[in-house]
Amino acid sequence: MTYELGTRKHVFIDWDLIEPGYGLAWGGDGPDSWEMPHGIKLAVHPPRIDWKPLVKPDQPWEHDIEVHHSIFHDEERFRLYYRIWDINGDHESTASADMFRLAYAESEDGVKWIKPNLGTYDFNGTTNNNILELGRPAGSPVVFKDPSVADNERYKIVFRGREGGRDTFEGIHHIWGATSEDGLHWNVIEKPLLTGYHSDTHNIVAYSEAKGRYVGYFRGWDPPPIGGRRTIAYAETEDFATWPEPQTIIGPDVHDGPDTDFYTNSYTPWPGANAHLLFPAVFERRLDLTELHMFTSRDGLKWQRISREPVIPAGPSGSGMEAGVYAGAGLVSIKPGEWSIPISPQATTHNQCQFKEGLEYLPHHGFVCLATWRENGFTSIEAESAGSFSTSPFIFKGSNLKLNTWSNYGGAIKVELVEVLEGRRRGHMPHVAGRSFDDCDVITGDNLHHTVSWNGESNLSAWEGKNMRLRFKLHRSRMHAIWFA
């Protein structure tokens, strides 16, 4: 198989593009092998937690800030939509008709956030607040910007609610949608997007330009419709207002405990790459604890965990994250070279907040902050000591090879270029003259967009459109992404 790389970024979430080699070829003077990988592994990397809140409950209508929120960059500003929970300053009731609302904040730099007076929602006799009017309680809202439609429907929201417009424990569950021209004034779609569908958490919808349709990641149940283990379900549609029944794509497997739930999903496409990410909050019932795991996918349908360990675990007692953490929706770059998702650290457990006594013992009113990775730094090919591998044959466009890499102290990376000759896909082939390991200018340190060169020369246009391989030698190094430009 020859890969059509073009100029698309390739990230290392599986062994795709990595040549498996031929381990033992008999004949001649003795056994031989070629293009065999060794000393490498796939790795998942934890983020930096930026504890400074983007928003916290500091207004009379913000008794609690819930774990369902959305963030995205919109032209010259960042937008943040978050759910607030007003229970009038006490914990006598766990549900009422109007306690769930959607609030809005914005920022020019992603650091300093303001809560503008929107004038759309009457709270205690005044509209001087940042609450958005949806005409019904906003259960687990997720907002996104749709690039495929006219301006008057450019912003979309997906949220849950019961029939009759009351978000209580009674009535049939629905998934609702609304559209907006400015992201502030909303028109609720008359009929539910999904009728009779139960989800008490966020459901993330996005427009996939690759598929030319909307993709949705929903709460699922196994067995359905409710009462079993929580799962992640998937559906897609060409019409935002009409969805088929979502089908489970991720649930607890034999390596998980019998008490494991996938509570939220936090789906996001991987920018610029043929890859997708999930950051589900995995809920362990026996511990009453949620921790974030990372799933990766090439097509958004088949998912895998590179590591079974949480990418953001619960913290120690007194950390403010001892009960775990949830992630919201959205991936943004606040600073050049960094990517962040919104998270809500939890000092109060899932079950503790269901009871008055639990909340009084450890009150927690919530906030939104960021978990931050280096650009493309979620996963990597890693050699802890010495490692090497070859790529499968590929065709590229462009004139330069770009790498996103990191090397430990004393570590380094070298690359050589190989042309795959007609009829000789197997067997060792010599490197291209002037593009060997010996010619390669050593790559060290921390590089987001490194241009590979050989004796100072980086131009590869002579091999554009031909069947090629790359060989890599890594020493105490990681490689996050490769692409041609």
C-alpha atoms as one frame of an Amber mdcrd trajectory, in Angstrom:
protein
   0.000   0.000   0.000   1.208   3.478  -0.876  -0.074   6.351   1.286  -1.188
   9.590  -0.359   0.225  12.016   2.186   0.101  15.140   0.064   0.675  17.977
   2.537  -1.587  16.486   5.245  -0.173  16.298   8.733   0.313  12.780  10.064
   0.061  12.283  13.831   1.026   9.149  15.715  -2.065   7.656  17.301  -1.542
   4.104  15.975   0.897   2.145  13.813  -0.576   3.545  10.610   2.246   4.625
   8.229   4.807   2.652  10.292   6.367  -0.126   8.204   6.067  -3.465  10.076
   9.092  -4.805   8.202   9.944  -8.356   7.301  11.499 -10.128  10.216  13.144
 -13.143   8.652  13.870 -13.630   4.965  15.647 -16.941   4.174  18.167 -17.343
   1.424  21.704 -16.487   0.452  24.349 -16.732   3.124  21.910 -16.459   6.032
  18.743 -14.932   7.410  18.139 -11.273   6.832  15.534  -8.702   7.869  14.631
  -5.289   6.523  12.895  -2.106   7.642  12.159  -3.582  11.081  11.032  -1.115
  13.777  12.596  -1.464  17.200  12.894   0.445  20.460   9.792   2.609  19.893
   6.357   2.866  21.479   3.219   4.961  21.223   2.892   7.363  24.139   0.167
   9.587  25.603   1.230  12.830  27.270  -0.549  14.589  30.134  -1.405  18.282
  29.928  -0.468  21.217  32.097  -3.386  22.295  34.274  -3.877  26.063  34.234
  -5.765  26.569  37.480  -6.716  30.219  36.981 -10.480  30.188  36.316 -11.777
  31.526  33.019 -15.079  32.014  34.828 -16.223  31.332  38.375 -19.574  31.880
  40.137 -19.311  35.530  41.197 -22.775  36.813  40.215 -26.100  36.478  42.094
 -27.509  34.202  39.359 -24.453  31.934  39.402 -24.821  29.796  42.496 -23.033
  26.947  40.718 -21.156  26.598  37.432 -21.779  23.145  36.042 -19.435  20.854
  34.090 -21.065  21.369  30.674 -19.409  24.174  28.719 -18.223  25.042  25.202
 -15.324  27.182  24.019 -14.191  28.223  20.549 -12.313  31.000  18.780 -14.586
  33.168  16.656 -12.812  35.668  14.411 -11.322  38.236  16.832 -12.560  36.790
  20.127 -12.995  33.664  22.169 -16.501  32.614  23.167 -17.379  30.567  26.249
 -20.842  29.165  26.919 -21.385  27.580  30.326 -24.285  26.181  32.305 -25.224
  27.788  35.592 -27.338  26.253  38.309 -29.432  28.533  40.499 -30.948  26.936
  43.598 -31.501  30.163  45.505 -28.507  29.788  47.747 -29.555  26.528  49.422
 -29.475  22.803  48.771 -33.031  21.865  49.650 -33.853  20.600  46.163 -31.845
  18.721  43.558 -34.091  19.763  40.653 -36.548  22.476  39.701 -38.153  23.795
  36.544 -35.883  26.739  35.872 -32.619  26.202  37.711 -30.577  25.318  34.606
 -29.572  28.309  32.460 -26.992  29.083  29.802 -24.532  31.909  30.463 -22.002
  33.569  28.160 -18.535  35.100  28.501 -16.039  36.373  25.933 -12.405  37.356
  25.700 -10.089  39.028  23.205  -6.990  37.164  24.393  -8.352  34.064  26.140
  -6.936  35.279  29.446  -9.144  38.159  30.579 -12.835  37.226  30.339 -15.874
  39.465  30.631 -19.512  38.593  31.306 -21.419  41.116  29.172 -24.869  42.410
  30.025 -26.911  40.817  27.242 -30.334  42.173  28.126 -32.077  38.990  27.005
 -33.113  37.215  30.226 -35.121  38.561  33.175 -33.531  37.496  36.449 -35.233
  38.868  39.558 -36.606  41.860  37.652 -33.499  42.841  35.673 -31.956  41.864
  32.335 -28.527  43.223  33.290 -26.875  39.806  33.210 -25.052  37.423  30.905
 -27.821  34.808  30.755 -29.014  33.692  27.309 -32.736  33.311  26.650 -33.676
  29.970  25.098 -37.316  29.886  26.098 -36.750  26.695  28.104 -34.230  25.343
  30.643 -30.807  24.675  29.108 -29.818  21.158  30.114 -26.188  20.276  29.290
 -25.794  22.837  26.476 -23.111  22.601  23.779 -22.627  25.454  21.275 -20.692
  25.354  17.997 -20.227  27.461  14.895 -21.408  25.862  11.660 -19.337  26.762
   8.553 -21.761  25.127   6.124 -24.883  27.310   6.356 -26.149  30.855   5.891
 -25.320  33.487   8.487 -28.740  33.451  10.147 -28.144  29.856  11.308 -24.366
  30.027  11.694 -24.391  29.328  15.446 -26.037  26.193  16.772 -26.759  24.753
  20.177 -27.665  21.239  21.300 -29.224  20.773  24.730 -31.471  18.386  26.624
 -34.896  18.912  28.143 -38.223  17.312  28.999 -41.562  17.680  27.301 -43.502
  20.756  28.340 -40.291  22.769  28.677 -39.575  21.742  32.262 -36.249  20.144
  33.182 -37.526  18.041  36.066 -37.517  14.362  36.904 -40.865  13.930  35.145
 -41.746  13.816  31.441 -40.156  12.394  28.297 -36.506  13.202  27.582 -35.644
  15.014  24.344 -32.560  16.450  22.674 -33.301  19.972  21.417 -31.570  22.326
  19.022 -31.520  26.059  18.371 -29.908  28.374  15.827 -28.620  31.936  15.947
 -27.148  34.613  13.716 -24.948  36.179  16.410 -24.568  33.427  19.016 -26.560
  35.513  21.531 -30.176  35.564  20.330 -31.585  32.090  19.751 -34.424  30.449
  17.857 -35.338  27.039  19.255 -36.208  24.462  16.591 -39.867  23.511  17.051
 -39.400  19.752  17.161 -36.721  17.893  19.130 -33.628  16.740  17.269 -34.098
  13.395  19.022 -37.430  12.484  20.565 -37.543  10.306  23.646 -33.769  10.171
  23.942 -32.366  10.231  27.479 -29.095  12.024  28.128 -28.292  13.803  31.365
 -24.953  15.059  30.100 -23.503  16.949  27.155 -23.972  15.813  23.560 -21.411
  17.200  21.142 -22.337  17.950  17.545 -20.024  19.337  14.860 -20.119  19.825
  11.113 -17.656  17.524   9.359 -16.361  19.113   6.176 -14.751  15.801   5.203
 -18.125  13.999   5.353 -20.272  16.948   4.323 -22.667  16.288   7.201 -23.149
  16.711  10.930 -21.593  14.208  13.319 -22.859  13.778  16.861 -21.442  12.087
  19.947 -24.174  11.381  22.482 -24.680   9.703  25.837 -25.656   6.100  25.317
 -26.792   3.325  27.643 -26.032  -0.391  27.632 -28.591  -1.823  27.741 -30.800
   1.015  26.432 -32.722   3.149  26.998 -31.603   3.908  30.605 -30.423   2.155
  33.719 -27.433   0.158  32.508 -23.860   1.336  32.018 -23.233   4.744  30.497
 -21.631   4.658  27.033 -20.764   6.950  24.119 -23.102   6.759  21.120 -22.764
   8.162  17.594 -25.043   9.397  14.813 -24.687  11.546  11.707 -27.083  13.456
   9.490 -27.266  15.921   6.604 -30.134  17.797   8.299 -29.284  19.335  11.683
 -32.957  19.300  12.703 -33.437  15.554  12.158 -31.233  12.803  13.637 -31.343
   9.009  13.569 -31.104   7.049  16.805 -27.468   7.166  18.034 -25.675   3.822
  18.256 -23.131   2.905  20.926 -19.531   3.025  19.718 -17.662   3.046  23.060
 -18.492   1.296  26.294 -16.694  -0.461  29.110 -14.676  -3.417  27.862 -13.241
  -6.511  29.574 -10.265  -4.508  30.853 -12.523  -2.060  32.676 -14.144  -2.773
  35.992 -17.788  -3.907  36.169 -18.703  -0.544  37.744 -17.254   1.643  34.946
 -19.239   4.312  33.073 -18.298   6.653  30.223 -20.012   9.738  31.537 -19.175
  12.511  29.044 -17.268  12.367  25.744 -15.691  15.788  24.928 -15.186  15.025
  21.243 -12.963  17.232  19.089 -11.348  16.786  15.664  -7.547  16.984  15.672
  -6.743  20.262  13.851  -5.088  19.789  10.475  -4.788  16.005  10.739  -6.760
  12.956   9.732  -7.469  12.149  13.376 -10.019  12.666  16.149  -9.936  12.901
  19.947 -12.215  12.069  22.856 -11.630  13.061  26.471 -14.350  11.094  28.266
 -14.877  11.411  32.003 -14.684   7.799  33.132 -16.821   7.330  36.237 -15.910
   4.547  38.667 -18.966   3.925  40.794 -17.221   2.121  43.647 -14.888   5.101
  44.156 -17.476   7.775  43.260 -14.775   9.349  41.114 -14.355  10.678  37.553
 -11.057  10.858  35.661 -10.308  11.941  32.095  -9.047   9.377  29.617  -7.945
   9.945  26.019  -9.273   8.042  23.011  -8.001   8.498  19.451  -9.406   7.611
  16.040  -8.649   7.957  12.340 -12.270   8.045  11.156 -14.232   9.134  14.234
 -15.952   5.737  14.413 -13.336   3.203  15.514 -11.617   4.325  18.706  -8.735
   3.089  20.810  -6.949   3.941  24.042  -3.185   4.068  23.706  -2.971   4.105
  27.486  -5.378   2.637  30.023  -4.256   5.237  32.559  -6.143   8.545  32.899
  -4.594  11.492  31.063  -5.913  13.726  33.867  -6.338  11.727  37.079  -8.100
  12.809  40.230  -5.923  14.818  42.589  -4.932  14.227  46.219  -7.043  15.393
  49.144  -7.182  19.174  49.323  -6.164  19.663  45.684  -9.579  20.858  44.524
  -9.633  17.887  42.137  -9.884  15.059  44.654 -13.296  14.047  43.271 -12.040
  14.077  39.683 -12.526  16.208  36.609 -14.805  16.666  33.579 -13.926  18.167
  30.193 -16.196  20.410  28.150 -16.369  20.933  24.389 -13.818  22.717  22.242
 -10.107  22.909  21.497  -8.505  26.360  21.359  -5.063  27.927  21.063  -4.729
  30.672  23.660  -0.956  30.989  23.196   1.044  30.178  20.037   2.290  26.599
  20.136  -0.265  25.456  22.730  -3.682  23.793  22.522  -6.204  23.751  25.365
  -9.512  22.153  26.307 -11.871  23.505  29.003 -12.113  21.418  32.170 -13.979
  21.540  35.475 -11.995  20.156  38.429 -14.261  18.674  41.084 -13.911  18.785
  44.861 -17.412  17.286  45.253 -18.107  13.778  43.989 -20.884  12.786  41.614
 -23.014  11.140  44.296 -22.122  13.566  47.067 -23.802  16.429  45.244 -27.077
  14.510  45.114 -27.619  14.998  48.845 -27.973  18.050  51.048 -25.654  16.562
  53.676 -22.945  15.900  51.116 -22.945  19.447  49.795 -22.891  20.919  53.277
 -19.919  18.732  54.156 -17.884  19.884  51.168 -19.513  22.712  49.212 -18.181
  23.151  45.692 -19.595  25.765  43.338 -17.515  25.009  40.269 -15.382  26.901
  37.776 -13.908  26.486  34.299 -10.172  26.397  33.633  -7.886  24.926  30.943
  -5.846  21.797  30.361  -3.032  22.647  27.943  -0.757  20.597  25.671   1.991
  21.607  23.294   0.703  21.888  19.716   0.039  18.331  18.414   1.422  17.051
  21.727  -1.320  14.639  22.773   0.537  11.543  21.550   3.878  10.583  20.032
   6.220   7.910  18.761   8.772   7.679  21.554  12.178   6.070  22.010  13.193
   6.083  25.677  16.728   5.051  24.703  17.589   4.107  21.106  14.925   3.335
  18.503  14.358   3.322  14.781  11.608   2.780  12.228  10.764   3.238   8.567
   7.569   4.548   7.067   5.486   2.626   4.588   5.773   3.876   0.992   4.082
   7.224   0.409   3.641  10.016  -2.115   3.986  13.600  -0.946   3.551  17.138
  -2.230   5.797  20.054  -1.383   9.493  20.664  -1.023  10.245  20.411   2.721
   9.816  17.799   5.425   8.463  19.230   8.688   8.614  17.594  12.116   7.142
  18.276  15.544   9.653  16.734  17.968  11.026  16.807  21.487  14.338  15.367
  22.669  15.456  14.725  26.208  18.896  15.842  27.406  21.438  14.123  25.156
  18.732  12.945  22.764  18.629  13.419  19.001  16.786  12.464  15.813  18.102
  11.732  12.321  16.230  11.081   9.060  17.084   9.595   5.703  15.138   9.500
   2.452  14.615   6.337   0.371  13.085   5.978  -3.095  10.949   2.834  -3.449
  11.933   1.451  -6.830   9.460  -0.190  -9.190   8.946  -3.855  -8.289  11.134
  -3.601  -5.173   8.759  -2.903  -2.336  10.515  -5.542  -0.228  14.152  -5.798
   0.678  16.566  -3.156   1.872  16.957  -0.219  -0.500  19.730   2.346  -0.347
  19.094   5.919   0.703  18.928   8.748  -1.792  22.334  10.290  -2.408  22.859
  13.294  -0.139  19.824  12.439   2.017  21.300   9.790   4.324  21.547   9.551
   8.106  25.188  10.620   7.822  24.186  13.704   5.815  21.280  14.661   8.120
  21.678  17.729  10.290  20.967  16.453  13.791  17.581  17.400  15.295  17.626
  18.139  19.015  15.602  20.048  21.601  11.984  21.169  21.413  10.653  21.804
  17.877   7.105  22.565  16.812   7.792  23.143  13.091  11.298  21.902  12.339
  12.436  21.759   8.699  14.677  18.735   8.145  17.930  19.419   6.291  20.886
  17.417   5.053  24.216  19.280   5.031  22.156  22.468   5.120  19.950  21.510
   2.155  16.210  20.942   2.790  14.663  20.942  -0.705  12.944  17.636  -1.584
  10.989  18.782  -4.644  12.948  16.421  -6.919  11.113  13.489  -5.284   7.624
  15.032  -5.161   5.040  12.611  -6.569   7.359   9.575  -6.359   7.086   6.485
  -4.163   9.259   7.270  -1.135  10.075   6.111   2.386  11.565   7.865   5.369
  13.814   6.171   7.883  14.144   7.582  11.383  16.652   7.090  14.169  15.506
   8.340  17.559  17.550   8.551  20.718  15.768   9.661  23.898  13.267  11.502
  21.725   9.627  11.871  20.769   8.065  12.613  17.415   4.551  14.064  17.508
   3.805  14.807  13.848   5.272  14.843  10.349   4.136  16.671   7.208   5.408
  18.111   3.953   5.151  21.748   2.951
